[in-house]
């Protein structure tokens, strides 16, 4: 039997998170959306519990962004050194 109402595949909050993650990836010049972009997106959702938890741990968007850039730079330098 078919349901009369169809639930969306993703919640509104998840959809917003994915859009923000894509924005983060684009702003960093990346052609993919990775976990680092999702983490950054979670720091931008105003009513998100994840944002509250991250802020409580001292992890604002700026702090997370700086750390992500630092790690990506090290990974890039490591891989460039392999060649």
C-alpha positions as a Markdown table, in Angstrom:
| # | Residue | x | y | z |
|---|---|---|---|---|
| 1 | Unk | 0.0 | 0.0 | 0.0 |
| 2 | Unk | 1.3 | 3.4 | -0.9 |
| 3 | Unk | 1.7 | 6.1 | 1.7 |
| 4 | Unk | -0.3 | 9.2 | 1.3 |
| 5 | Unk | 2.6 | 11.4 | 2.4 |
| 6 | Unk | 6.1 | 11.1 | 1.3 |
| 7 | Unk | 8.9 | 12.0 | 3.7 |
| 8 | Unk | 11.8 | 13.9 | 2.3 |
| 9 | Unk | 15.0 | 11.9 | 1.8 |
| 10 | Unk | 17.0 | 14.3 | 4.0 |
| 11 | Unk | 15.9 | 16.5 | 6.8 |
| 12 | Unk | 15.9 | 20.3 | 6.3 |
| 13 | Unk | 18.9 | 20.6 | 8.7 |
| 14 | Unk | 20.9 | 17.9 | 6.7 |
| 15 | Unk | 20.0 | 19.6 | 3.4 |
| 16 | Unk | 21.3 | 22.9 | 4.8 |
| 17 | Unk | 24.5 | 21.2 | 6.1 |
| 18 | Unk | 25.2 | 19.8 | 2.7 |
| 19 | Unk | 24.6 | 23.1 | 0.9 |
| 20 | Unk | 26.9 | 24.9 | 3.4 |
| 21 | Unk | 29.5 | 22.1 | 3.0 |
| 22 | Unk | 29.5 | 22.6 | -0.8 |
| 23 | Unk | 29.9 | 26.4 | -0.2 |
| 24 | Unk | 32.9 | 25.7 | 2.0 |
| 25 | Unk | 34.5 | 23.4 | -0.6 |
| 26 | Unk | 34.0 | 26.0 | -3.3 |
| 27 | Unk | 35.4 | 28.8 | -1.2 |
| 28 | Unk | 38.5 | 26.7 | -0.7 |
| 29 | Unk | 38.8 | 25.9 | -4.4 |
| 30 | Unk | 38.0 | 22.2 | -3.9 |
| 31 | Unk | 36.1 | 20.2 | -6.5 |
| 32 | Unk | 34.9 | 17.7 | -3.9 |
| 33 | Unk | 33.0 | 17.9 | -0.6 |
| 34 | Unk | 34.8 | 16.1 | 2.2 |
| 35 | Unk | 34.5 | 15.6 | 5.9 |
| 36 | Unk | 36.5 | 18.8 | 6.5 |
| 37 | Unk | 33.8 | 20.8 | 4.6 |
| 38 | Unk | 31.0 | 19.1 | 6.5 |
| 39 | Unk | 32.7 | 20.0 | 9.8 |
| 40 | Unk | 33.1 | 23.6 | 8.7 |
| 41 | Unk | 29.4 | 23.6 | 7.6 |
| 42 | Unk | 28.3 | 22.4 | 11.1 |
| 43 | Unk | 30.0 | 25.5 | 12.6 |
| 44 | Unk | 27.8 | 27.7 | 10.5 |
| 45 | Unk | 24.3 | 26.3 | 11.3 |
| 46 | Unk | 22.8 | 28.9 | 13.7 |
| 47 | Unk | 20.5 | 26.5 | 15.7 |
| 48 | Unk | 22.6 | 23.4 | 15.3 |
| 49 | Unk | 23.5 | 21.4 | 18.4 |
| 50 | Unk | 26.8 | 20.5 | 16.7 |
| 51 | Unk | 27.7 | 24.1 | 16.5 |
| 52 | Unk | 27.0 | 24.6 | 20.2 |
| 53 | Unk | 29.1 | 21.6 | 21.1 |
| 54 | Unk | 32.0 | 22.8 | 18.9 |
| 55 | Unk | 31.8 | 26.3 | 20.3 |
| 56 | Unk | 31.8 | 24.8 | 23.9 |
| 57 | Unk | 35.1 | 23.1 | 22.9 |
| 58 | Unk | 36.6 | 26.3 | 21.6 |
| 59 | Unk | 36.1 | 25.4 | 18.0 |
| 60 | Unk | 34.6 | 28.4 | 16.1 |
| 61 | Unk | 34.4 | 28.4 | 12.4 |
| 62 | Unk | 37.6 | 30.5 | 12.2 |
| 63 | Unk | 39.5 | 28.1 | 14.4 |
| 64 | Unk | 38.3 | 25.0 | 12.5 |
| 65 | Unk | 39.0 | 26.7 | 9.1 |
| 66 | Unk | 42.6 | 27.6 | 10.2 |
| 67 | Unk | 43.2 | 24.0 | 11.4 |
| 68 | Unk | 41.8 | 22.5 | 8.2 |
| 69 | Unk | 44.0 | 24.7 | 6.1 |
| 70 | Unk | 47.0 | 23.8 | 8.2 |
| 71 | Unk | 46.3 | 20.1 | 7.8 |
| 72 | Unk | 45.6 | 20.3 | 4.1 |
| 73 | Unk | 48.8 | 22.2 | 3.6 |
| 74 | Unk | 50.8 | 19.6 | 5.4 |
| 75 | Unk | 49.2 | 16.8 | 3.4 |
| 76 | Unk | 49.8 | 18.6 | 0.2 |
| 77 | Unk | 53.5 | 19.2 | 1.1 |
| 78 | Unk | 53.8 | 15.6 | 2.0 |
| 79 | Unk | 52.4 | 14.3 | -1.3 |
| 80 | Unk | 54.5 | 16.8 | -3.3 |
| 81 | Unk | 57.6 | 15.5 | -1.5 |
| 82 | Unk | 56.8 | 12.0 | -2.6 |
| 83 | Unk | 57.3 | 12.9 | -6.3 |
